[in-house]
Amino acid sequence: MKMKWMALMLAAYTPLALAQEVVIFGDSLSDVGQKGWADRADKHVHLKASYLKADGSENLLYGEHVAQALGGNPKAAFPLDAAAAPGTNYAHSGGVVVGSNSSANMALNERVALDKQIDAYLASGKANPDHLHILWGGGNDMAAILTDAAGKIANPAEAQALVLQRTAETAAVSGAQWQRLQAAGVDLVVAPDVPNVLYTPEIFDQFAGAFANRVYDQIRSTGALGSGIAASGAKRTIERSYRNRIGNAAASQQNNLNDFHNQRAEVLDLVVEDLWAATPPFPVNWRYSTYGEMFDDNGVSKDSIKTQLTSTYDTFANAATQGTELLNSQTTQALNQQGGNVVRLAVNQLFTDMLSDPAKYGFSNTSGRACNQATASVLCGEGLSGANTQAANANPDNLLFADSFHPGPKAHRIMADYLLSTLRAPVDMGGLSVTARQNGEAAWDFVREDSNRLRGVQTGRTLDAVAAYQHSSNDAGGHTVYAGGKARLNPNWQLGVVFSRQEQDRQFGHTRINAKTNSLTSTLRYDAPQWWLGGMVQLNDSDYQTRRSIRLGQADLTQTGETGGTSFGAGVFGGYEWQWGQTKVAALGDLMLLSGKVKGFGERDGGATQMQFGKQSYTSVRSGLGAEAAHRMGDWQPYANLRWVRDWKNHQDPIEAGMNGSRFSLAAPQADRSWLSTRLGVQWQPQNSPWRAFGQLGRDFGRDGGGTSVQLGVGARF
């Protein structure tokens, strides 16, 4: 079912479907196993940041899902098997935007630097612009920056200056990397932002470790007899308590973001309780039966420790959040300064969305991790045995995190869906201009056809009023009401004005568009005995409501928006008629110009999937050639109409979309260039009555959304 959804998503998306390969630069979130790390004899790894399935096979990362959906090769650019064909995934675990942010790993493998990954890609010359390029780094840079800043916690001003300088440097290098890819021929890049490392279990592990070290230092600093032994014992107690408490947290359930934060606060609270109740080692236990007694004797209360610990965590959490937001905003600015098409996926917001409503996305736990070991270790392999997992009795896929730093396979699938749905969105929104064109053409067709119905009926100076209703079965269907009148100025000249109100409900990909269009069409025609020629001008004003459906994993989301548009049309039509008794056959021709725009707008439902869409301008020049046959039988006149319609100039600018502070544009979907339009109808027109009525069935063959239409109308002559 999942692959069917992806196939349907991409089937109508020609620009993306042509991107046969996915080229990825990044870190362990994207690394599928590159040659280099395996050269280290001290490591036994399967080289992917995701645990194995129960059958021993590997779960897929987001990039592999995307590549498979596009029919590309998701393999590593430097495969472990020397005989294997290289792929286009250049990402390396430990990858950093700025090489100096990972100096230790750089000594082992220089390709952890994204610049080196890009060097390897461009070594053969120009990039292939038809491929989908993903540039995703910064997570490890952010972790390194926060770690270095934490070392300067005693001097907040110095720590803040370090964060500002290092994030600005990282952002600038990201911009330069995008500039290199553009210079090599890349037109569009997917550049996700960095999720807040605060959410990862590893950051919380580090905070708990820092607390244990701080308690150790405080006890040692007293200089009391046995203080060193007491300090070591307290540190071990905190570490053991934390492991137990965080293990219990992995088996608990979180329903929202508050549960996530409350779970962490509870773990810290219980660690302090465990420390307070623990017995110090010999010889300290001669004097104090618990650590609580020792702290109380030194004037340190349990509540003050808890308050200080919570306050320190809040400060740390705010620093991590602000640092992530700073890096993301600076990187967005640096990428935008280079121009081009930047798809800035809001992955940071996506993780917030998942933490805020985990059940919607298929998670029951957001604070624990499936594997105690790093996911790359074979120890975290088949079946996730109890020795190597903190969720041995649960389905590991229900946990957001695979290990202490990497999201699990379900989150990777969600990220792949997010990427694909974002690229699909502007193409679906091209349906706005398609709907606008078809609504203008529908009003033009009615006015032209009804004008022809009165040929040979009106004589002298008369006035004819008309009202009609039309139902269209295309997609979810549409309804149109027409009302107007035509004045016969003399036997040759006819002037008409028709107002119409159309409401169409159309489906384009995963976006439903409801359009309400008011049209005012005026015609002037000349009738000769065997031929006629007319002209038309038209004004259209439309209101649109959009409802975009997004499936991320098992989560069904919607984004809604509203916009409007206007268009102007002008055209000519004519025909030549032959008559044999009560039978008439006419050759028909028409030419129409329609030009308009749809206003830009933004979706309004919030979250990571919210997007903005730019103004759409379009121009269409459409002709029709065909014939109509009619036969009068008393008061009834059945007729059949067949026209070949050709759109000679169907121009639309690329559709611009925005997300997370950046913008990109994609080519508008290719509209139908020609189709066959058919009409079967009957008109009732008594010889000596001012009344008339008509009914008509219509269908366009070879046209997307061409559906069947049913039209009923009445008219009266005065």
C-alpha positions as CSV (number, residue, x, y, z in Angstrom):
1,M,0.0,0.0,0.0
2,K,2.9,2.3,0.8
3,M,4.6,1.9,-2.5
4,K,1.2,2.2,-4.3
5,W,0.8,5.6,-2.6
6,M,4.2,6.7,-3.8
7,A,3.6,5.5,-7.3
8,L,0.4,7.4,-7.5
9,M,2.0,10.5,-6.1
10,L,4.7,10.5,-8.8
11,A,2.8,9.2,-11.7
12,A,1.6,12.6,-12.9
13,Y,4.8,14.4,-11.9
14,T,6.9,14.4,-15.0
15,P,9.6,16.8,-13.8
16,L,10.4,14.7,-10.7
17,A,9.9,11.4,-12.5
18,L,12.7,12.4,-14.9
19,A,15.1,12.7,-12.0
20,Q,16.3,9.2,-12.4
21,E,19.0,9.5,-9.8
22,V,19.2,11.0,-6.3
23,V,22.5,12.6,-5.5
24,I,23.0,13.1,-1.7
25,F,25.6,14.9,0.3
26,G,25.4,14.7,4.1
27,D,26.0,12.8,7.3
28,S,24.8,9.6,9.0
29,L,21.1,10.5,8.4
30,S,21.9,9.9,4.7
31,D,24.8,7.5,4.7
32,V,24.0,4.0,3.4
33,G,27.5,2.6,4.0
34,Q,30.6,4.1,2.4
35,K,34.0,2.6,2.0
36,G,36.4,4.1,4.5
37,W,35.0,3.3,7.9
38,A,35.3,-0.4,7.3
39,D,39.1,-0.1,7.0
40,R,39.2,0.4,10.8
41,A,40.0,-2.9,12.4
42,D,38.5,-1.9,15.7
43,K,35.0,-1.6,14.2
44,H,32.5,-4.2,13.3
45,V,29.7,-2.3,11.6
46,H,27.0,-2.6,9.0
47,L,27.4,1.0,8.3
48,K,23.9,2.4,8.3
49,A,22.3,4.4,11.1
50,S,19.3,2.1,11.4
51,Y,18.9,-1.2,13.1
52,L,18.4,-4.5,11.2
53,K,15.0,-6.0,10.7
54,A,14.1,-9.2,12.4
55,D,15.0,-11.2,9.3
56,G,18.5,-9.6,9.2
57,S,17.8,-7.3,6.3
58,E,18.4,-3.6,6.5
59,N,15.8,-0.9,7.0
60,L,15.9,1.9,4.4
61,L,16.9,5.5,5.1
62,Y,14.9,8.4,3.7
63,G,17.2,8.8,0.7
64,E,16.8,5.2,-0.3
65,H,13.0,5.5,-0.2
66,V,13.1,8.6,-2.4
67,A,15.6,7.0,-4.8
68,Q,13.5,3.9,-5.2
69,A,10.4,5.9,-5.7
70,L,12.1,7.7,-8.6
71,G,13.6,4.6,-10.1
72,G,17.2,5.6,-9.3
73,N,20.1,3.9,-7.6
74,P,20.2,4.5,-3.9
75,K,23.6,2.9,-3.4
76,A,26.8,4.4,-2.0
77,A,29.2,6.3,-4.2
78,F,32.1,4.4,-2.6
79,P,30.6,0.9,-2.2
80,L,32.2,-1.5,0.3
81,D,32.2,-4.2,-2.4
82,A,34.8,-3.2,-4.9
83,A,33.0,-5.1,-7.6
84,A,29.7,-3.2,-7.0
85,A,28.7,-0.3,-9.3
86,P,29.0,3.0,-7.5
87,G,25.9,4.9,-6.7
88,T,25.2,8.6,-6.2
89,N,24.9,8.8,-2.4
90,Y,28.1,10.6,-1.2
91,A,27.0,11.1,2.4
92,H,29.3,9.9,5.2
93,S,28.6,9.2,8.8
94,G,30.0,12.0,10.9
95,G,29.6,14.4,8.0
96,V,30.0,18.1,8.7
97,V,29.6,21.3,6.7
98,V,32.8,22.8,8.2
99,G,35.7,20.3,8.3
100,S,37.1,21.6,11.6
101,N,33.9,20.7,13.4
102,S,34.9,17.1,13.1
103,S,38.7,17.1,13.3
104,A,38.9,13.6,14.8
105,N,36.9,12.0,12.1
106,M,38.6,14.0,9.4
107,A,41.9,12.3,10.3
108,L,40.2,9.0,9.6
109,N,38.2,9.8,6.6
110,E,38.4,13.2,4.9
111,R,35.0,12.7,3.1
112,V,33.2,13.5,6.3
113,A,33.5,17.1,5.1
114,L,30.6,17.9,2.7
115,D,33.1,19.9,0.5
116,K,35.1,16.7,-0.1
117,Q,31.9,14.8,-1.0
118,I,31.1,17.5,-3.5
119,D,34.6,17.3,-4.8
120,A,34.2,13.6,-5.5
121,Y,30.9,14.2,-7.3
122,L,32.3,16.9,-9.5
123,A,35.5,15.1,-10.2
124,S,34.1,13.8,-13.5
125,G,33.0,17.3,-14.7
126,K,29.5,18.9,-14.7
127,A,26.6,17.8,-12.6
128,N,23.5,16.3,-14.2
129,P,20.7,18.8,-13.7
130,D,18.1,16.1,-14.3
131,H,19.0,14.4,-11.1
132,L,17.5,15.3,-7.7
133,H,20.3,16.8,-5.5
134,I,20.0,16.7,-1.7
135,L,22.4,18.8,0.5
136,W,21.8,18.0,4.1
137,G,24.4,18.8,6.7
138,G,24.8,20.8,9.9
139,G,23.5,18.4,12.6
140,N,27.0,17.3,13.6
141,D,28.2,20.9,13.3
142,M,25.5,22.1,15.7
143,A,26.4,19.3,18.2
144,A,30.1,20.3,18.0
145,I,29.3,24.0,18.5
146,L,27.0,23.3,21.5
147,T,29.6,21.0,23.0
148,D,32.3,23.7,22.7
149,A,30.0,26.4,24.0
150,A,29.2,24.2,27.0
151,G,32.8,24.3,27.9
152,K,32.6,28.0,28.3
153,I,29.4,27.9,30.5
154,A,31.2,29.8,33.2
155,N,31.5,32.8,30.8
156,P,28.1,33.1,29.1
157,A,29.1,36.1,27.0
158,E,32.1,34.1,25.6
159,A,29.9,31.1,25.0
160,Q,27.3,33.2,23.1
161,A,30.0,34.8,21.0
162,L,31.3,31.3,20.1
163,V,27.9,30.1,19.0
164,L,27.3,33.3,16.9
165,Q,30.6,33.0,15.1
166,R,30.6,29.3,14.5
167,T,27.0,29.1,13.3
168,A,27.6,32.0,10.9
169,E,30.7,30.2,9.6
170,T,28.7,27.0,9.0
171,A,25.9,28.8,7.3
172,A,28.3,30.7,5.0
173,V,30.0,27.4,4.0
174,S,26.6,25.8,3.2
175,G,25.9,28.8,0.9
176,A,29.2,28.3,-0.8
177,Q,28.5,24.6,-1.3
178,W,25.2,25.4,-3.0
179,Q,27.0,28.0,-5.2
180,R,29.4,25.3,-6.3
181,L,26.6,23.0,-7.3
182,Q,24.9,25.7,-9.2
183,A,28.0,26.6,-11.1
184,A,28.2,22.9,-12.1
185,G,24.8,23.0,-13.5
186,V,22.4,22.1,-10.7
187,D,19.2,24.0,-10.9
188,L,17.4,22.8,-7.8
189,V,18.6,21.6,-4.4
190,V,16.7,20.0,-1.5
191,A,18.3,21.4,1.6
192,P,16.5,20.3,4.8
193,D,17.2,22.3,7.9
194,V,18.7,20.9,11.1
195,P,16.4,19.3,13.7
196,N,17.0,20.4,17.2
197,V,19.5,18.1,18.8
198,L,17.8,18.7,22.1
199,Y,15.2,16.1,21.1
200,T,17.8,13.3,20.7
201,P,18.4,10.9,23.6
202,E,22.2,11.5,23.4
203,I,21.9,15.1,24.3
204,F,19.9,14.1,27.4
205,D,22.5,11.4,28.1
206,Q,25.3,14.0,28.0
207,F,23.3,16.3,30.3
208,A,22.9,13.5,32.8
209,G,26.6,12.7,32.5
210,A,27.4,16.4,33.1
211,F,25.3,16.3,36.3
212,A,27.1,13.3,37.5
213,N,30.5,15.0,36.9
214,R,29.3,18.1,38.7
215,V,28.2,16.2,41.8
216,Y,31.5,14.4,41.7
217,D,33.4,17.7,41.6
218,Q,31.3,19.2,44.4
219,I,31.9,16.3,46.7
220,R,35.6,16.2,46.0
221,S,35.9,20.0,46.6
222,T,34.9,19.6,50.2
223,G,38.2,18.0,51.0
224,A,36.6,15.9,53.7
225,L,37.9,12.5,54.7
226,G,36.9,10.0,52.1
227,S,35.6,12.7,49.7
228,G,37.2,11.0,46.7
229,I,35.6,7.7,47.5
230,A,32.2,9.4,48.2
231,A,32.4,11.4,44.9
232,S,33.1,8.3,42.8
233,G,30.3,6.4,44.5
234,A,27.9,9.2,43.9
235,K,28.8,9.5,40.3
236,R,28.3,5.7,39.8
237,T,25.0,5.9,41.6
238,I,23.8,8.7,39.3
239,E,24.9,6.9,36.2
240,R,23.3,3.6,37.3
241,S,20.1,5.4,38.3
242,Y,19.9,7.3,35.0
243,R,20.3,4.1,33.0
244,N,17.5,2.4,34.9
245,R,15.2,5.4,34.8
246,I,15.8,6.1,31.1
247,G,15.3,2.4,30.4
248,N,11.9,2.6,32.1
249,A,11.1,5.7,30.0
250,A,11.7,3.8,26.8
251,A,8.9,1.5,27.8
252,S,6.5,4.3,28.7
253,Q,4.2,6.2,26.4
254,Q,4.3,9.9,25.4
255,N,1.2,11.4,23.8
256,N,2.5,15.0,23.1
257,L,5.4,17.4,23.5
258,N,4.5,18.1,27.1
259,D,4.7,14.4,27.9
260,F,8.2,14.4,26.3
261,H,9.4,17.3,28.5
262,N,7.7,15.9,31.6
263,Q,9.3,12.5,31.1
264,R,12.7,14.1,31.1
265,A,11.9,16.2,34.1
266,E,10.6,13.0,35.9
267,V,13.8,11.1,35.1
268,L,15.9,13.9,36.6
269,D,13.7,14.1,39.7
270,L,13.9,10.3,40.2
271,V,17.7,10.3,39.7
272,V,18.0,12.8,42.6
273,E,15.7,10.7,44.7
274,D,17.8,7.6,44.0
275,L,21.0,9.5,44.9
276,W,19.5,10.8,48.1
277,A,18.5,7.3,49.2
278,A,21.7,5.5,48.1
279,T,24.3,4.3,50.7
280,P,27.8,5.8,50.3
281,P,30.7,3.4,50.0
282,F,33.1,2.4,52.9
283,P,34.3,4.3,54.9
284,V,31.9,7.2,54.3
285,N,29.0,5.0,55.3
286,W,30.4,4.9,58.9
287,R,29.2,8.5,59.3
288,Y,26.3,8.8,56.8
289,S,23.8,6.0,56.0
290,T,22.7,7.8,52.9
291,Y,24.0,10.4,50.5
292,G,21.0,12.5,51.5
293,E,22.3,12.7,55.1
294,M,25.7,13.7,53.8
295,F,24.3,16.5,51.6
296,D,21.9,17.7,54.4
297,D,24.9,17.8,56.8
298,N,26.7,20.1,54.3
299,G,23.7,22.4,54.0
300,V,22.5,21.2,50.6
301,S,18.8,20.2,50.4
302,K,17.2,17.7,48.0
303,D,14.8,20.4,46.8
304,S,17.6,22.8,46.0
305,I,19.4,20.1,44.0
306,K,16.3,19.4,42.1
307,T,15.6,23.1,41.4
308,Q,19.2,23.7,40.3
309,L,19.1,20.7,38.1
310,T,15.8,21.6,36.4
311,S,17.0,25.2,36.0
312,T,20.2,24.1,34.4
313,Y,18.4,21.8,32.1
314,D,16.0,24.6,31.0
315,T,18.9,26.9,30.3
316,F,20.6,24.1,28.4
317,A,17.4,23.4,26.4
318,N,16.9,27.0,25.5
319,A,20.5,27.3,24.4
320,A,20.2,24.3,22.2
321,T,16.9,25.5,20.7
322,Q,18.1,29.0,20.1
323,G,21.4,27.7,18.6
324,T,19.5,25.4,16.2
325,E,17.1,28.2,15.2
326,L,20.1,30.5,14.7
327,L,22.0,28.1,12.5
328,N,18.9,27.3,10.5
329,S,18.0,30.9,9.9
330,Q,21.5,31.9,9.0
331,T,21.8,28.9,6.6
332,T,18.5,29.8,4.9
333,Q,19.8,33.3,4.4
334,A,23.1,32.1,3.0
335,L,21.4,29.7,0.6
336,N,18.9,32.3,-0.6
337,Q,21.7,34.8,-1.3
338,Q,23.1,32.3,-3.9
339,G,19.8,32.3,-5.7
340,G,18.4,29.3,-7.6
341,N,15.7,26.9,-6.4
342,V,16.1,25.9,-2.8
343,V,13.6,23.4,-1.3
344,R,14.2,24.2,2.4
345,L,12.4,21.3,4.1
346,A,11.4,22.2,7.7
347,V,12.6,19.0,9.3
348,N,13.1,20.8,12.6
349,Q,9.4,21.6,12.6
350,L,8.6,18.1,11.4
351,F,10.2,16.6,14.5
352,T,8.3,19.0,16.6
353,D,5.1,17.9,14.9
354,M,5.9,14.2,15.6
355,L,6.7,14.9,19.2
356,S,3.5,16.9,19.6
357,D,1.3,14.1,18.3
358,P,3.3,10.9,18.1
359,A,0.3,8.6,17.8
360,K,-0.7,10.2,14.6
361,Y,2.6,9.3,13.1
362,G,2.7,5.8,14.5
363,F,4.9,6.3,17.6
364,S,4.2,5.4,21.2
365,N,7.5,6.5,22.6
366,T,9.6,9.6,21.8
367,S,12.0,9.7,24.8
368,G,13.7,6.3,24.5
369,R,15.7,4.5,21.9
370,A,15.4,1.1,20.3
371,C,19.1,0.3,20.6
372,N,21.5,0.8,23.5
373,Q,24.4,0.4,21.1
374,A,25.0,2.6,18.1
375,T,22.8,1.4,15.3
376,A,25.8,0.8,13.1
377,S,26.9,-1.9,15.5
378,V,26.1,-5.5,14.6
379,L,25.2,-5.8,18.3
380,C,22.1,-3.9,17.5
381,G,21.0,-6.4,14.9
382,E,18.5,-9.1,14.4
383,G,15.6,-9.1,16.7
384,L,17.0,-6.4,19.0
385,S,17.9,-8.8,21.9
386,G,17.3,-7.7,25.4
387,A,21.1,-7.2,26.0
388,N,21.2,-4.6,23.3
389,T,17.9,-2.8,23.4
390,Q,15.8,-0.8,25.8
391,A,12.6,-1.9,24.1
392,A,13.1,-5.6,23.9
393,N,9.5,-6.5,24.5
394,A,8.1,-3.7,22.3
395,N,8.0,-3.1,18.6
396,P,11.1,-1.0,18.1
397,D,9.5,0.7,15.1
398,N,7.1,2.4,17.6
399,L,10.0,4.3,19.0
400,L,10.9,7.6,17.3
401,F,14.7,7.0,17.8
402,A,16.7,4.0,16.6
403,D,19.6,4.8,18.9
404,S,20.7,7.8,21.0
405,F,21.1,10.1,18.0
406,H,19.3,8.8,14.9
407,P,15.7,8.5,14.1
408,G,14.2,5.1,13.4
409,P,13.0,3.6,10.1
410,K,9.5,4.8,10.5
411,A,10.8,8.4,10.8
412,H,12.9,7.9,7.7
413,R,9.9,6.9,5.7
414,I,8.0,9.9,7.0
415,M,10.9,12.2,5.9
416,A,10.9,10.6,2.4
417,D,7.1,11.2,2.1
418,Y,7.6,14.8,3.3
419,L,10.3,15.4,0.6
420,L,8.2,13.9,-2.2
421,S,4.9,15.6,-1.2
422,T,6.7,18.9,-1.1
423,L,8.1,18.6,-4.6
424,R,4.7,17.4,-5.8
425,A,2.7,20.3,-4.3
426,P,3.4,23.1,-6.8
427,V,2.6,20.8,-9.7
428,D,-0.7,20.1,-8.1
429,M,-1.3,23.8,-7.6
430,G,-0.9,24.2,-11.3
431,G,-4.5,23.0,-11.4
432,L,-5.6,26.4,-10.4
433,S,-4.7,27.9,-13.8
434,V,-6.0,24.8,-15.5
435,T,-9.4,25.3,-13.8
436,A,-9.4,29.0,-14.6
437,R,-8.8,28.3,-18.3
438,Q,-11.5,25.6,-18.5
439,N,-14.0,27.8,-16.7
440,G,-13.4,30.7,-19.2
441,E,-13.7,28.3,-22.1
442,A,-16.9,26.7,-20.8
443,A,-18.6,30.1,-20.6
444,W,-17.4,30.9,-24.1
445,D,-18.7,27.6,-25.5
446,F,-22.2,28.1,-24.0
447,V,-22.5,31.7,-25.4
448,R,-21.3,30.7,-28.8
449,E,-23.5,27.6,-29.0
450,D,-26.7,29.3,-27.7
451,S,-26.1,32.1,-30.2
452,N,-26.1,29.6,-33.0
453,R,-29.4,28.0,-31.7
454,L,-31.3,31.2,-32.5
455,R,-30.1,31.4,-36.1
456,G,-33.1,31.6,-38.4
457,V,-35.5,31.8,-35.4
458,Q,-35.4,35.5,-34.5
459,T,-36.5,38.0,-37.1
460,G,-36.9,41.7,-36.9
461,R,-36.3,43.5,-33.7
462,T,-36.7,41.0,-30.9
463,L,-35.3,40.2,-27.5
464,D,-34.6,36.7,-26.3
465,A,-33.9,35.8,-22.7
466,V,-32.2,32.5,-21.8
467,A,-31.5,30.6,-18.5
468,A,-29.7,27.3,-18.3
469,Y,-28.2,24.8,-15.8
470,Q,-25.2,22.6,-16.5
471,H,-23.8,19.7,-14.5
472,S,-20.4,18.4,-15.2
473,S,-19.2,14.9,-14.0
474,N,-15.5,15.6,-14.3
475,D,-13.6,14.6,-11.1
476,A,-16.0,15.4,-8.2
477,G,-18.3,17.4,-10.5
478,G,-19.4,21.0,-11.1
479,H,-22.4,23.1,-11.5
480,T,-23.0,26.1,-13.7
481,V,-25.9,28.5,-14.0
482,Y,-26.3,30.8,-17.1
483,A,-28.6,33.8,-17.5
484,G,-28.7,36.4,-20.2
485,G,-30.3,37.9,-23.2
486,K,-29.8,38.6,-26.9
487,A,-31.2,41.4,-28.8
488,R,-31.9,41.1,-32.6
489,L,-31.2,44.7,-33.7
490,N,-32.3,43.9,-37.3
491,P,-32.5,40.8,-39.5
492,N,-28.6,40.7,-39.7
493,W,-27.2,42.0,-36.4
494,Q,-27.5,40.3,-32.9
495,L,-26.1,41.6,-29.6
496,G,-25.9,39.4,-26.6
497,V,-24.8,39.4,-22.9
498,V,-24.7,36.3,-20.7
499,F,-23.8,36.1,-17.0
500,S,-22.7,32.7,-15.6
501,R,-21.8,31.4,-12.2
502,Q,-19.7,28.2,-12.2
503,E,-18.7,26.1,-9.2
504,Q,-16.2,23.4,-10.0
505,D,-14.6,20.8,-7.7
506,R,-11.5,19.3,-9.3
507,Q,-8.8,16.9,-8.1
508,F,-5.2,17.5,-9.2
509,G,-2.9,14.8,-7.8
510,H,-3.4,15.1,-4.0
511,T,-4.9,18.6,-4.1
512,R,-8.7,19.3,-4.4
513,I,-9.6,22.7,-5.8
514,N,-13.0,24.3,-5.4
515,A,-13.5,27.1,-7.9
516,K,-16.3,29.6,-8.0
517,T,-16.2,31.7,-11.2
518,N,-18.4,34.6,-12.3
519,S,-18.2,35.3,-16.0
520,L,-19.7,38.1,-18.1
521,T,-19.6,37.5,-21.8
522,S,-20.8,39.8,-24.5
523,T,-21.2,38.9,-28.2
524,L,-21.9,40.7,-31.4
525,R,-22.7,38.7,-34.6
526,Y,-23.7,39.2,-38.2
527,D,-26.0,36.8,-39.9
528,A,-26.1,36.4,-43.7
529,P,-28.4,33.9,-45.5
530,Q,-25.8,31.1,-45.5
531,W,-23.1,32.3,-43.2
532,W,-22.4,34.2,-40.0
533,L,-19.5,35.8,-38.2
534,G,-19.4,37.0,-34.5
535,G,-17.0,38.4,-31.9
536,M,-16.9,38.1,-28.2
537,V,-15.3,39.7,-25.1
538,Q,-15.3,38.1,-21.7
539,L,-14.4,39.0,-18.1
540,N,-14.0,36.3,-15.4
541,D,-13.5,36.6,-11.7
542,S,-12.8,33.5,-9.6
543,D,-12.4,32.5,-5.9
544,Y,-10.5,29.3,-5.1
545,Q,-10.2,27.1,-2.1
546,T,-7.5,24.5,-2.0
547,R,-7.2,21.4,0.2
548,R,-4.0,19.5,-0.1
549,S,-3.8,16.0,1.3
550,I,-0.4,14.8,2.6
551,R,0.4,11.4,3.9
552,L,3.5,11.1,6.0
553,G,4.0,7.5,6.9
554,Q,0.6,6.6,8.4
555,A,-0.3,10.2,9.2
556,D,-2.9,11.9,7.0
557,L,-2.5,15.7,7.1
558,T,-4.2,18.5,5.2
559,Q,-3.3,22.0,4.3
560,T,-5.9,24.5,3.1
561,G,-5.7,27.9,1.4
562,E,-7.7,30.5,-0.4
563,T,-7.0,32.7,-3.3
564,G,-8.6,34.4,-6.3
565,G,-7.9,35.3,-9.9
566,T,-9.2,37.2,-12.9
567,S,-9.0,36.6,-16.7
568,F,-9.9,38.4,-19.9
569,G,-11.0,36.6,-23.1
570,A,-11.7,37.7,-26.6
571,G,-12.5,35.7,-29.7
572,V,-14.3,35.3,-33.0
573,F,-16.5,32.6,-34.4
574,G,-18.4,31.8,-37.6
575,G,-19.9,29.3,-39.8
576,Y,-21.3,28.4,-43.2
577,E,-24.5,26.5,-43.6
578,W,-26.1,24.2,-46.2
579,Q,-29.7,23.2,-46.1
580,W,-31.7,20.4,-47.7
581,G,-35.3,20.5,-46.8
582,Q,-35.5,20.3,-43.0
583,T,-31.9,19.3,-42.6
584,K,-29.1,21.7,-42.1
585,V,-25.3,21.0,-42.0
586,A,-22.9,23.7,-41.0
587,A,-19.1,24.1,-41.0
588,L,-18.0,25.8,-37.8
589,G,-14.9,27.7,-36.7
590,D,-13.8,29.7,-33.7
591,L,-10.7,31.3,-32.2
592,M,-10.3,32.4,-28.6
593,L,-7.6,34.2,-26.6
594,L,-7.7,33.9,-22.8
595,S,-5.2,35.6,-20.5
596,G,-5.3,35.7,-16.8
597,K,-3.7,35.2,-13.4
598,V,-4.2,33.5,-10.1
599,K,-3.0,35.4,-7.1
600,G,-0.3,34.0,-4.8
601,F,-1.3,32.7,-1.4
602,G,-0.2,30.8,1.6
603,E,-1.6,27.7,3.3
604,R,-2.9,28.3,6.8
605,D,-2.8,25.0,8.8
606,G,0.7,25.4,10.3
607,G,3.2,22.6,10.8
608,A,6.1,21.4,8.7
609,T,4.0,20.9,5.6
610,Q,2.7,24.4,5.3
611,M,3.7,26.1,2.0
612,Q,3.3,29.3,0.0
613,F,2.6,29.5,-3.7
614,G,3.4,32.4,-6.1
615,K,1.2,34.1,-8.6
616,Q,0.3,32.0,-11.7
617,S,0.0,33.8,-15.1
618,Y,-1.3,32.1,-18.2
619,T,-2.2,32.7,-21.8
620,S,-4.1,30.4,-24.1
621,V,-4.9,30.7,-27.8
622,R,-7.5,28.1,-28.7
623,S,-9.2,27.3,-32.0
624,G,-12.1,25.0,-32.9
625,L,-13.0,23.5,-36.3
626,G,-15.9,21.2,-36.8
627,A,-19.4,20.7,-38.1
628,E,-23.0,20.6,-36.9
629,A,-25.9,18.7,-38.3
630,A,-29.6,19.5,-37.3
631,H,-32.9,18.2,-38.5
632,R,-36.3,19.8,-37.8
633,M,-39.2,17.6,-37.0
634,G,-42.2,19.8,-36.3
635,D,-41.4,21.7,-33.0
636,W,-38.3,19.6,-32.3
637,Q,-34.8,19.9,-33.7
638,P,-32.2,17.3,-32.7
639,Y,-28.6,18.2,-33.5
640,A,-25.1,16.8,-33.3
641,N,-21.9,18.9,-33.0
642,L,-18.4,17.7,-33.5
643,R,-15.3,19.9,-33.1
644,W,-11.6,19.4,-33.1
645,V,-10.1,21.8,-30.6
646,R,-6.5,22.9,-30.6
647,D,-4.6,24.9,-28.0
648,W,-2.0,26.7,-30.1
649,K,-0.4,28.7,-27.3
650,N,-0.7,27.4,-23.9
651,H,1.9,29.4,-22.0
652,Q,2.3,29.3,-18.2
653,D,5.2,30.6,-16.2
654,P,6.8,28.0,-13.8
655,I,5.0,27.6,-10.6
656,E,6.7,29.1,-7.6
657,A,6.5,27.7,-4.2
658,G,7.9,28.6,-0.8
659,M,8.7,26.7,2.3
660,N,10.6,27.5,5.5
661,G,11.9,30.8,4.2
662,S,13.2,29.7,0.8
663,R,11.5,29.5,-2.6
664,F,11.7,27.2,-5.6
665,S,9.9,26.9,-8.9
666,L,8.9,23.9,-11.1
667,A,7.6,23.7,-14.6
668,A,3.8,23.8,-14.8
669,P,2.2,20.5,-15.7
670,Q,1.8,20.1,-19.5
671,A,-1.8,20.8,-20.5
672,D,-3.7,19.0,-23.2
673,R,-2.9,20.5,-26.6
674,S,-5.8,19.1,-28.6
675,W,-9.0,17.1,-28.0
676,L,-12.3,16.2,-29.6
677,S,-15.4,18.0,-28.4
678,T,-18.8,16.4,-29.0
679,R,-22.4,17.6,-28.4
680,L,-25.7,15.8,-28.8
681,G,-28.8,17.8,-28.1
682,V,-32.4,18.7,-28.9
683,Q,-34.2,22.0,-29.1
684,W,-38.0,22.5,-28.7
685,Q,-39.2,25.6,-30.6
686,P,-43.0,25.8,-31.5
687,Q,-43.6,27.9,-34.6
688,N,-46.0,30.3,-32.9
689,S,-44.7,30.3,-29.4
690,P,-42.3,32.7,-27.7
691,W,-40.9,29.8,-25.6
692,R,-38.1,27.4,-26.3
693,A,-36.3,24.8,-24.4
694,F,-33.2,22.7,-25.0
695,G,-31.2,19.8,-23.6
696,Q,-27.7,18.7,-24.4
697,L,-25.1,16.1,-23.6
698,G,-21.5,16.9,-24.0
699,R,-18.1,15.2,-23.7
700,D,-14.5,16.0,-24.5
701,F,-12.4,13.1,-25.6
702,G,-8.6,13.1,-25.2
703,R,-8.8,15.9,-22.5
704,D,-7.9,15.6,-18.9
705,G,-11.0,16.3,-16.8
706,G,-13.1,16.2,-19.9
707,G,-16.0,14.4,-18.3
708,T,-19.6,14.4,-19.3
709,S,-21.8,17.4,-19.1
710,V,-25.6,17.7,-19.0
711,Q,-27.2,21.0,-19.9
712,L,-30.9,22.0,-19.7
713,G,-32.2,25.5,-20.6
714,V,-35.2,27.6,-21.4
715,G,-35.6,30.8,-23.4
716,A,-38.4,33.3,-24.2
717,R,-38.7,35.7,-27.1
718,F,-40.2,39.2,-26.6
